[in-house]
Amino acid sequence: MTIFAWVTGGATGPATIANVIIGLAIFNYDDYVPQRWHTTLIMWALILVAFIFNLWFRKLLNAFELIGGLCHFLFFVVAIVTLSVLAKRSTPQFVFQDFTQGLSGWALDC
């Protein structure tokens, strides 16, 4: 069972990215007719790119990982600052003392 988890875990990334690429092609090109083998071919191309990068460009891998980590941290801070500056404000009385029910649009089926 552990081997199955490794195989499916390794296939999840390329499969998701291939489906996104196919979805973008469908969205942007009206005459595009998707075939199942298109997704498979895109998945193999993504795996091949990762294989070649890890095999021949190992010295660049550390730099790309560092840049990726810095971008994750930077964009997280930018997102938090943007959301906190542009967010609609509520009064503390509304947040902590008022009980609201039924404003979200979700029905309670209890």
Secondary structure, 3 states (H helix, E strand, C coil): CHHHHHHHHHHHHHHHHHHHHHHHHHHHCCCCCCCHHHHHHHHHHHHHHHHHHHHHCHHHHHHHHHHHHHHHHHHHHHHHHHHHHHCCCCCHHHHHCCCCCCCCCCCCCC
